[in-house]
Every structure is written in C-alpha cells, then in structure tokens.
Amino acid sequence: MNKIYLTVFLSILLLGCSQPEGIYVVKLSPPDMIEQFKLKQIDGFVAWEPFVTKGEEFGKVMLKSSDIWKHHPCCVVAHSASFKDDDALKAVVWAHVKATEFIKDEKNKEKVIEYASEFTGLEKNVVAKALENIEYTTYPNEKEFRFYFEKLKEYGLLTKKLSDLGYKSEDDFFSDFLRKDIIEAVKKSEPPKYDGKVRIRIGYLTADLHQLALYVAVKEGYLDATSLKYELKQYKNGVAVMEAFRAGEIDVAYLGGAPATLKRVNDDIGIRIIAGANNEGSALVVQNNIESFKDLKGKTVAIPGYGTVQDFLLRIAAEKYGMKVISK
C-alpha cells in the first residue's frame, strides 16, 4: 500500500472513530417517544406534559422548559379567518378565561386533578405532578411569540415571506395574527349571552393536558352559560388541526403555537389567535446514566417535529453548551 492510499485509509479510519460533535435528533410522536425511551432506543426526548411525567417512570428530567426559555408560548386558541361571528368567538374566549381562572385557583386543586385525569385517561398522581410543570394563561406573550418567529427565520424553516401573504411588515403580520380585541371584550364576570344560530365547531388535541381549559369549560358549564351551541372535534396533533382549518371542518381550535405559525406562513392557512392556553410545560427527559447536558454528545434525542417549540428548546440548550443539533 503506497503512502497516498495509506494516508486516505487512515483519515477515513480516524473519521469513523471520532466522536460526533453534536446531538442526533429524530422525529417521533410523544407516545412513540415513551415507548422508544423505555426500550432505550433513544437517549432522551423533548416533549410536553403529561409525556414528561410518563417518561420519568423510565428516566429523569434534565431540564424543564422554564430552565431553557422562561414563559415560552405553547398552546393557543385560534379561529378560522373565514369565521366572522365575533359574538360566538367572545362566548368561547369568555368560557376559556373562566376555565383558566378555575384551574389556577388553588382551592380547586383536587377537582382540577380529577378533571385532568378524566381528560387524559391517566392516573391522578401522574397528572398532579404534570400540572406543576404547566403555566396556564389566557393570552400569549407577544414578545416571546416574536422571538419564536425570529428563530423560525434563523433556522430556515419559513418557506414563504410575509410579503407573499400580503403583509407589509412583521408588525403588520402580528397585529393581524395575534388578535387582542376579543379577549379585551370579555374581561367581565357575566357571560356574554350568544343569541346567534350558528353551531360552532371546536377542535382540540386528544388528551393534551395543555388544553385542559376546554374540558373544564365544558364540565363547569362555562360554555353552556353563554347559550352557545357547540360541537367538539378531536385531532391527533396540531398539523391535523391546521389541515382541518384548511378543509373548513372547524371554526375554532386549541393547538400548539408552533404548527399554528408554521402552517399560517408556509401553507397560507388563514387563522388568527384569540387566546393563549399555556406557557412552558415541556422538558428534556434523559436516561438515568446521562449526568450532564454535555453527555448527550453523540446521543440520540427525539423531538415531535422540526420548527416545534420542543425543537427550539433543544437547539437553544445545545447552543448554550456549544453543541450542534444534527438530523439523523
């Protein structure tokens, strides 16, 4: 073997033996994360509650989302831009606000745990622990929403420009996308009595603890108190909800702010956000043998999808430790 071939051979050998410089990332649904994590097929995952607490049965929480990005927006309430009945929207948001206040009231703690268990189908001790990691809210923090939008641009995840959608600037876009007038109109104790004839269709994610306010609004009679006629429709994830908006299947929905924003821009699906559901509530869960974030170098971590809040949480943490996130 001559010197040139020997040099090439040794270079390839050394490259193959060198330790990767970042964290490998795979996309999995949260239920699949739990199964793969349990089987030790992945070294960690970033997901939302109650999957974080379920994952702790087999590993440990390394970082809560509040440790990485405090008060980050998560789930929101949005309506189809083609749905023009503001009185119906006011009824939905009023019920949402009352339900959120109920959840946050300490004297309702046991009842909230009971509702959370019913909504998710999980044991009370699991949801009780999960609830401690969620910050329920009634409107998203615009500053943090804009930070998320900037990250979408930074990572090249937006396939269209706002000008392609007819907006002159980011301010123009956000003043339309984050609609504040509805929630400002319902900040009162008495329910807005809806006297219209429309039957509003409300979508939500199955067993998503972040969207507990909808279940509470039904169980505590807040929606009924407005005389609103409504129909609830379940979906498996935020992308499915956005496709339901596109197809005209729903008028209002609870969903993640990430798919809401990505699909609004990239696919031009017309929606407007009228309330916030929660902030924070996610975490990085790792195997018990991983002691520090730097131990994730060369390891595999699952996220629910690129451009999700969970994706950004991992990227932000990796950047802090001088590491890269590598698609597997």
N, C-alpha and C positions, 0 to 999 in steps of 0.2 A: 504493500500500500504506500503510494508516494505521499509527500508532505502535504500537498493540496487536499487530497482526499482525506488524509488523517485529520487535518485541521477542520474540515467541514464536518466529519464524523463526530469529532469531539465537541464541536459547537452545538450540534443537534442533541447530543447526549446531555450536555450541560443544561441546555434549554429545557429539555424534557424533565430533568431532575430538579430544576429550580422551583421554588415555591411561588405560587401565583401572588400577584401584587394587590389583589382586591378580594371582594366578596362576590361569589357567584350567586346570581339571582334567577329564580324560576317563578313562573306564574301558576298559582293554584287557587281554587276556591277555598274559603275558610274551612268548610267541613273536610275537604281533602288535605288541607294543611295539618289538621289534627291527626288524621289517620297516618299520613306520611311521617309526621313528627313522632308519633307513638312507635312506629316501626323503625325509627332512626334513619329514615331515608333522606331526611333533611336535618340540618343542624340548628335551624331556627326559623321563625316566621314573624311577620308583622301583620297583625290583624286587629279587628275591633272586638269589643265585648258583645256577647259573652264568650267568644272563642279564646280570648286571652286567658280567662279564668279556667276554661276547659283545658287549655294547653298546660296550665300549671300542674295538672294531675300527672304529667309526664316530664316536666322540665321546670324552668323558673323564668320569671320576668327579669330581664336585664335592664331595660329602660322603658319607662312609661312614656307615652307621647308627650305628656306635660313636661318631662325632663328634656325633651328634644326641641319641641316647638310649643310653647305655652299658649293656651287658649286658641289653638288652631281650629279652624272651622271644620265641621264634619258633615252631618246630615242637615238637610234643609227641607222646606216645604215650597213647592213651585206650582205654578199653574200654566196651562197652555196659553200661549199668546192669543189664540183664536177664541178663548173663552172670555167673554166680555161682561159677564154678570158679576159686577163688583159686590152687590149685596150678598150673593152666595159666598163669595170669597171672604167677605167680612165675617160671615157666620162661621166658616171653617177656622179662620185665624183666631176669632174670639174663643172658640172651643179649645183650640190648641194652646192658647195662652193660659186659660183657666186650668187645663190639664197639667201644663208645665208647672204652674204655681202649686198645684196639688202635689206633684212629685217632689218638689223642693221643700215642701212644708214638713219639718221633722216629725210633727205629730201624726203624720200619715205614713210613717216609715213601714210599719208592718203590713199595711194594706197595699202599699206600693210594691213591696216584695212579693206579696200574694199575686198581684196583677202581673208582675214581671214573670213570675213562674208560669202563670197561665198562658201568657203571650208567647213565651219561648219554648214551653214544654220542658224546662229544666228545673232541677231541684232548687228549693228555696235558698239553701246555703250557697249554691253556686251564683244565683242571681244577686243575692245580698252582697257578696264580695264584688261582683262585677259592677254593681251600681255605684260603688265607692270610686270607681275609675272614670265616671262619666260626668261631664258638666252639662246639664240640661239648660237650654237657653231658648229665647223666643225670637231672636234676630241675630244673624251672623255679623261678626266684626268685619266691617268693610276693609279696614287696613290689612287684616290678615288674609282676607279674600284676594286682595290685590297682590299681596306677597305670593300667594299660591299661583296667581296668574303669571306673575313675573317668572316664577320657576318653570311654568309650562313653556314659556318662550325660551328660557335659558337652556332647557334640555331638548329643545327642538320638537316638542310634542304637539304644537299647533300647526295644522296643515293649511289653515287659511288666515288671512289678515283680517282685522276688524273692518278695514275699508271694503273688503269683499262682501261683508254683511251689511254695508250701508252706513257704518258708523264713522264719524269724523275723527274721533279720538278715543282713548281709553276712558276718559271721563264721560264721554257721550255713551259709551257702551255700558259702563257700570251704573249710570243714572237710570238706564232702562232695564238692565238685568236685575239689579237689586232694587226691588220696588218697595219703598218705605211707607207709601201713603195708606195702604190697607191696615197695617199694624198700628199706625198712628190713630186711625179712625176707630179702633176697637178697645182703646185703653179705658174701659169703664167696667163697672161691676155688673150692670144689667146686660143680658144677651141681646144682640141685635135681632129682632124678630124678622125672619125671612118670610115674605108673603108671595114669593115667586112660585112658578110651577115647575121649574127645571129640577131634574133629579141629577145631582152632581155625582160624578164617578171619581172616587178617591183611591189612588194606588199607594201601595206600601210594600216594603220588603218583608218577606216571611221571617218571623221570629227574630227580627233585628231589634235588639234592646235599645238602640239609639232612638228608635221610633216609638218608644213606649207611650208617648203622649197621645198618640192616636187611639190606642187601646183604652187608656184612661179616659179620654174624651167620650168614648162610647160607653164604658162601664159606669162612669159617674153621671152620665146623662147630659153632658155639656152640649153635644151636638144636637140631641133631641130638644134641648131647651131653646134652640134657635128656630125650631119648626122647619129646619132644613130637611129635605128628602135627599138621602144619600145612599150610595152603593159602594162597598169596599171591594177592592180587587188586589190580590196578592201577586207579587213578582219575585223572581229569584235573586235579582241584582239590579243595580242602578242602570246598567246598559239596557236591560229588558224594560225598565220603566221608561227610559227615553225613547225606545222604539215604540212603546205603547202610546206615548205622546205623539210621535210621528204618525202612527196609524189612526189617531183620533179615538183611541179606546178609553182614555181617561181625561179628566179635566184638571185635576189637582193630584199631587203625589208627594209623598215623603221619599227622599232618596239622598244619596251622597252628593255633596257639593262638587266632587271631582268629576263623576260622569255627567252631572248637570252642565258643568262648564265646558268640558271637552266636547260633548255632543252638541252643545249650543253653538260653539265656534266651528268645529271641524265639519259637522254634518248639517249646520244651519237649522237645527230643530228649534222652533220658536217656543221658548219658555221664559218665564220671569219668576224670580224668587220673591216670595211674600213673607217668609218667616224662617227662623232658624230652629233646628230641632236639638242639636247638641254640639258642643265643642269637645275636643280631646276624646278620651275613651278608647284609644288604641295602645298597643305596646309591642315591644320586641321580646319575644319568648325564645329562649335558647335551651339546649340540652344541658343537663346538670354538670357535665365535665368542662363546660366553657366558663372560664373565670372572668374574662375581661373582653371588652369590645374588640381589642386587637387580636384576640384568639379566633375571631371569625375570619381572619385572613386565610383565603383558600377554601373556606367552608361554603356551604350552600344554604341560602336563606330564601324562603318563599314570600312573595307578595301577591295581593289579589289582582294586580294589573299595573302596567306602566301608566304613569300620569295620575295614579291614585294618591290620596294623602299618605297612605302607608308606604308607597314607593318613595315619596319625598321625605318622609320621616327617616327612612333608612339612608337615603342619599345625604341628607343633612348631617346625620350622625357620622357617616363614613367620611365626609369631607372634614369634619372636626378632628378625626383621627388620622387624616392624611391618607385615606384609603379610597380605592375606586370600587364602583359597583359594575360588575361585568355580567352581561346576559349569558345564560348558559344554553 
